[in-house]
Amino acid sequence: MFPTPLIALGATLGTLTGLLALCSLTFLCKCVRTGKMPLDRVEDTGRKSSKSTVVQPHQQFSIQKSTEPVQPQTQLKSPWICKIMLAMTSPHMVNEMSDDMRKSAEETMTAAGDHQGSHESGGLDQSSEDIFILSTNGEGENGGTMEDFNLEKPLTSQVPKLHYSLEYDCQKAELSVSLLEALVRSSEVNQDTACDCYILGSLTTCSGTVDARTGLVRKASYMTWEDILFFSLTQEEQAEASLCITLWNCDKFSRQSIMGQGKFNVATPCGTDCWVHLNIPEETPAVAEILLSISYLPSANRLIMVLIKARNLHLCTHGNLQGKDVSVKITLWHQDLKVRKKQSKQSRKQINPIWNEMTMFELPQELLEASSVELEMICQETRSRQTCLLGRCYLGLQYEGTGSSHWQKMMKNPRRQITKWHKLCQ
């Protein structure tokens, strides 16, 4: 049997060995949880944790905040510079090229070659430039001037050209205008975009003026209309009749302007087929005018007149129209007898007054030809109440001009509003 001291020593050693094993196991567990294992233990467990993609625990990073903006450092390439040089290209200058111009041309070719080589190699030469020589007088290489019109067209002048054909039917006593074509400068077509054109024909005889117009056609250098204009014309009036054809331009805002106008004699219209040059009429000075609309209702024996508006009234008062009220006095006459008189409302302190006011008169149809209407434009001062006459106009068959044609067209078109501008005369 073993002695008692030996047994006590063995028990003590066993207890110490157990405590050491327990401490080592506890230390190992703590190292595994916190990731702070010794290097020799890491090498024993595996070398996968030592790769470069894993951040090592002993590395420390220092982060500093800055308020300055970060500027990216990029390699920018400067744009290629094209230098424009103006040069005269008249016939006497083309053949006499100076030495400086030849040297500049040679330098241009050399610079262009260097630019192409540097562009292919990826480099950039800041001193090389491309030089272009432009003409300043618009002449071609052969020294001739550029024509605005197409030479293939029969138009060589600077004004519009019109083609028309006249035919007269003796049985129907009717004049017809057909085969309407027009040629316009290409420069005008390029300037006026989204515009339309139409042709207005006016036949003037001793009995008055009759108008007829075509449809709208998109504006181009060459335009054609399939419409035919018909005018009633007797053989007695044919000798003194005259035809006026006007080419009108209408833009997208419905503003109209005359592109060309031509007047022709219709004494011998049969077989007339030709191209003519249209004249551009001179701008007429502005005059005081009033816009009227009249109609007649035969069933009710009523003459209806609508006073719409007036313009350019300051020309009648030499510009002194401020502080004045304008009204219109309408008088119905039967031959020399005054039948009825009415007055419109006052338009206060307006240079171009607008009324839109309707006036009706009881008038039998059998008295319509011998009747007439007189309109007087009256200006009245606001303070002194003094009145003055700005102008007057007349409507009736016994008068000439617009007043006669307006009244005649109203009689031919009953129950229809006919609107026209009338000039004011003193």
PAFI-686197 format. One record per residue (C-alpha): residue number from 1; x, y, z. Coordinates in steps of 0.05 Angstrom, whole numbers. Each point is the difference from the previous one (the first is absolute). Example, Ala and Ser with C-alpha at 12.3 -4.5 7.8 and 13.67 -1.06 7.14 Angstrom:
% PAFI-686197
  pos      xx      yy      zz
    1     246     -90     156
    2      27      69     -13
***
This chain:
% PAFI-686197
  pos      xx      yy      zz
    1       0       0       0
    2      23      71     -15
    3      16      45      57
    4     -47      57      17
    5      48      57     -22
    6       5     -29     -70
    7     -75      -4      -7
    8      -7      73      22
    9      53      22     -50
   10     -33     -37     -57
   11     -67      31      16
   12      31      69       3
   13      35      -9     -68
   14     -64     -26     -31
   15     -39      59      25
   16      52      50     -27
   17       0     -35     -67
   18     -76       5      -5
   19       2      74      18
   20      53      14     -52
   21     -39     -37     -53
   22     -63      39      19
   23      36      67      -3
   24      31     -16     -68
   25     -68     -21     -27
   26     -32      64      26
   27      55      43     -31
   28      -7     -37     -67
   29     -75      13      -1
   30      10      74      13
   31      51       5     -55
   32     -47     -34     -50
   33     -58      47      18
   34      39      65      -5
   35      43     -22     -60
   36      65      13      36
   37      32     -67      -9
   38      76      -4       0
   39      35      -7     -67
   40      25     -70      15
   41     -71     -23      14
   42     -26      32     -63
   43      52     -36     -42
   44     -20     -66      32
   45     -75       9     -12
   46       8      20     -74
   47      29      52     -46
   48     -64      22     -31
   49      -7      59      48
   50      66      30     -22
   51     -23      20     -70
   52       6      72     -24
   53     -75      10      -6
   54     -10      -5      75
   55      14      61      42
   56      50     -18      54
   57     -18      21      71
   58      66      33      14
   59     -10      51     -56
   60     -24      69      21
   61     -32      54     -45
   62       0      75      11
   63     -58      39     -31
   64       2      76      -4
   65     -59      44     -23
   66      12      58     -47
   67     -47      56     -24
   68      39      14     -64
   69     -34     -24     -65
   70      32     -58     -35
   71      22      18     -71
   72       4     -59     -48
   73      65      -4     -37
   74     -20     -16     -72
   75      40       8     -63
   76     -39      50     -43
   77      15      10     -73
   78      -6      70     -27
   79     -46       8     -61
   80      29       8     -69
   81       2      73     -21
   82     -25      18     -70
   83      23      68     -22
   84     -42      35     -54
   85      34      48     -47
   86     -39      43     -48
   87      27       9     -70
   88     -25      36     -62
   89     -17     -45     -58
   90     -15      49     -56
   91      24     -20     -70
   92      60      48       1
   93      23     -25      69
   94      -4     -75     -12
   95      56      -3     -52
   96      45      50      37
   97      12     -38      65
   98      55      31      42
   99      59     -37      30
  100     -28       7      70
  101     -63     -35     -19
  102      39     -58     -32
  103      42      -6      63
  104     -62       0      44
  105     -31     -54     -45
  106      63     -43       6
  107       1       9      75
  108     -73     -20       2
  109      14     -65     -37
  110      59     -15      47
  111     -41      16      62
  112     -56     -45     -25
  113      49     -58     -10
  114      29      10      69
  115     -69       3      30
  116     -20     -65     -33
  117      64     -35      23
  118      -7      25      71
  119     -74     -19       2
  120      16     -71     -21
  121      56      -7      51
  122     -44      26      56
  123      40      64      12
  124     -21      72      -6
  125      39      57     -30
  126     -22      66      29
  127      34      43     -53
  128     -31     -31     -62
  129     -63      33     -29
  130     -47     -14     -58
  131      -9      60     -47
  132     -60       8     -46
  133      -4      53     -54
  134     -71      26     -11
  135     -26      44     -55
  136     -27      69      19
  137     -38      20     -62
  138     -39     -64     -14
  139      30     -15     -68
  140      13     -69     -28
  141      65     -29     -23
  142     -10      25     -70
  143     -12      72      24
  144     -76       1     -16
  145     -52      25      50
  146     -49     -48      32
  147     -72       4     -27
  148     -57      -2      49
  149     -46     -35     -49
  150       6     -70     -28
  151      27       6     -71
  152     -43     -59     -23
  153     -63      42      13
  154     -22      53     -50
  155       9      53      54
  156      62      45      -5
  157     -22      66      32
  158      -4      18      73
  159     -76       9       1
  160     -53     -56       2
  161     -25     -28     -65
  162     -71     -22     -15
  163     -30     -45     -53
  164     -73       7     -18
  165     -50     -17     -56
  166     -62      40     -19
  167     -62     -28     -33
  168     -66      35     -15
  169     -67     -36     -10
  170     -46      41     -43
  171     -61     -42      15
  172       7       5      76
  173      31      70      -3
  174      54     -24      47
  175      75      11       5
  176      43     -56      29
  177      71       3      25
  178      36     -68       5
  179      68     -35      -2
  180      25      43      57
  181      74     -11      17
  182      51      43      37
  183      75       1       9
  184      31      33      61
  185      72      11      22
  186      27     -57      42
  187      29      50      50
  188     -70      26      17
  189     -24     -72       9
  190      56     -14      49
  191     -14      63      40
  192     -76     -10       5
  193     -13     -68      29
  194     -69     -29      12
  195     -33      50     -48
  196     -54      -9     -51
  197     -15      37     -65
  198     -63      14     -39
  199     -20      40     -62
  200     -53      54       1
  201     -32      22     -66
  202     -38      66      -6
  203     -40      17     -62
  204     -16      74      -6
  205     -55      23     -47
  206     -45      61      -5
  207     -50     -34      46
  208      50     -13      56
  209      54     -49      23
  210      -9     -75      10
  211      51     -42      39
  212      16     -74      -3
  213      55     -38      35
  214      33     -68       0
  215      15     -47      57
  216      62       0      43
  217      63     -35     -24
  218      63     -12      41
  219      53      52     -18
  220      56     -28     -44
  221      45      23     -57
  222     -50     -30     -49
  223     -75       1      15
  224     -61     -21     -41
  225     -74       8      12
  226     -55     -44     -30
  227     -54      51      15
  228     -34      38     -57
  229     -23      72      11
  230     -67      18     -33
  231     -25      71     -13
  232     -66      22     -30
  233      17      46     -58
  234     -44      23     -57
  235      26      16     -69
  236     -18      74       9
  237      43       5      62
  238      58     -41     -29
  239      33      58     -36
  240      10      43      63
  241      10     -56      50
  242      66     -12      34
  243      24     -60      41
  244      46       6      60
  245      35     -64      26
  246      34       5      68
  247      44     -52      33
  248     -10       1      75
  249      42     -29      56
  250     -34     -24      64
  251      43     -19      61
  252     -17     -44      59
  253     -28      60      38
  254     -50      16     -58
  255      39      63     -18
  256      -5      14     -74
  257      48      36     -46
  258       4      11     -75
  259      56     -37     -36
  260     -16      25     -70
  261     -55      31     -42
  262     -16       5     -74
  263     -54      36     -40
  264     -23     -26     -68
  265     -48      20     -54
  266     -56     -49     -17
  267     -23      31     -66
  268      25     -62     -38
  269       5     -55      52
  270      -8     -60     -45
  271      62     -43      -5
  272      41      42      50
  273      51     -46      32
  274      66      30      23
  275      50      13      56
  276       2      70      29
  277      42      35      52
  278     -38      27      60
  279      14      69      26
  280      10      13      74
  281     -48      58      16
  282      25      58      41
  283     -24       6      71
  284     -58      47       4
  285      -3      49      58
  286     -46     -18      57
  287     -69      32       1
  288     -57       1      49
  289     -47     -59     -12
  290     -62     -31      30
  291     -19     -74      -2
  292     -74     -13     -16
  293     -43     -62      -9
  294     -67       5     -34
  295     -54     -50     -18
  296     -73       1     -23
  297     -57     -46      21
  298     -54      -1     -55
  299     -52     -37      42
  300       3      52      56
  301      17      61     -44
  302      58      17      46
  303      66      31     -15
  304      51     -21      52
  305      65      38       8
  306      55     -19      49
  307      50      53      20
  308      63     -39      17
  309      61      45      10
  310      42      56     -29
  311      75      13      -8
  312      49      56     -14
  313     -47      53      27
  314      58      40      26
  315      16      20     -72
  316     -65      40      -3
  317      17      41      62
  318      75       6     -14
  319      15     -45      60
  320     -42      40      49
  321     -50     -54      20
  322      16      -6      74
  323     -55      15      48
  324     -55      -4     -53
  325     -59     -47     -11
  326     -17     -27     -69
  327     -69     -20     -25
  328     -34     -14     -67
  329     -64      31     -26
  330     -37     -45     -49
  331     -52      31     -47
  332     -46     -39     -48
  333     -18      38     -64
  334     -51     -15     -55
  335      23      42     -59
  336       2      70      31
  337     -47     -15      58
  338      28     -14      69
  339     -37     -61      28
  340      32     -18      66
  341      60      21      42
  342      36     -38      56
  343      63      10      39
  344      47     -51      30
  345      29      -1      70
  346      63      40      15
  347      68     -32       1
  348      38      36      54
  349      72      22     -11
  350      21     -52     -52
  351      41      11     -62
  352     -27     -64     -33
  353     -70      -6      30
  354     -40     -64       0
  355     -77       0       3
  356     -29     -67     -24
  357     -68      33      -1
  358     -59     -20     -44
  359     -51      48     -30
  360     -64     -20     -37
  361     -44      40     -48
  362     -69     -18     -28
  363       8       4     -76
  364     -44     -33     -53
  365      37     -40     -53
  366     -28      41     -58
  367      32      63      30
  368      68     -32      11
  369      32      21     -66
  370     -18      74       9
  371      21       2      73
  372      68      16      31
  373      34       5      67
  374      44      57      25
  375      49      -8      57
  376      32      59      37
  377      57      -9      49
  378      -7      51      56
  379      52      18      52
  380     -22      33      65
  381      44      29      55
  382     -13     -25      70
  383       3      67      37
  384     -26      52     -48
  385     -48     -47     -36
  386      18      31     -66
  387      -9     -45     -61
  388      38      -3     -66
  389      -7     -42     -62
  390      56     -50     -14
  391     -26     -27     -65
  392     -58     -33     -36
  393     -14     -57     -48
  394     -59     -21     -44
  395     -31     -66     -20
  396     -47      -5     -60
  397      -4     -14     -74
  398       3      74     -18
  399      70       6      29
  400      67     -25     -26
  401      54     -44      27
  402      -7     -45      61
  403     -68      28      20
  404     -32     -21     -66
  405      32     -69      -3
  406     -18     -14      72
  407     -73      18     -10
  408      -4     -39     -65
  409      30     -63      32
  410     -50       6      57
  411     -58       1     -49
  412      26     -61     -38
  413      10     -40      65
  414     -61       9      45
  415       2     -25      72
  416      76       1      -2
  417      48      46      38
  418      47      38     -47
  419      59      33      34
  420      46      53     -30
  421      45      58      20
  422     -22      70     -22
  423      44      61      -4
  424     -22      63      36
  425      -1      63     -42
  426     -10      72      22
***
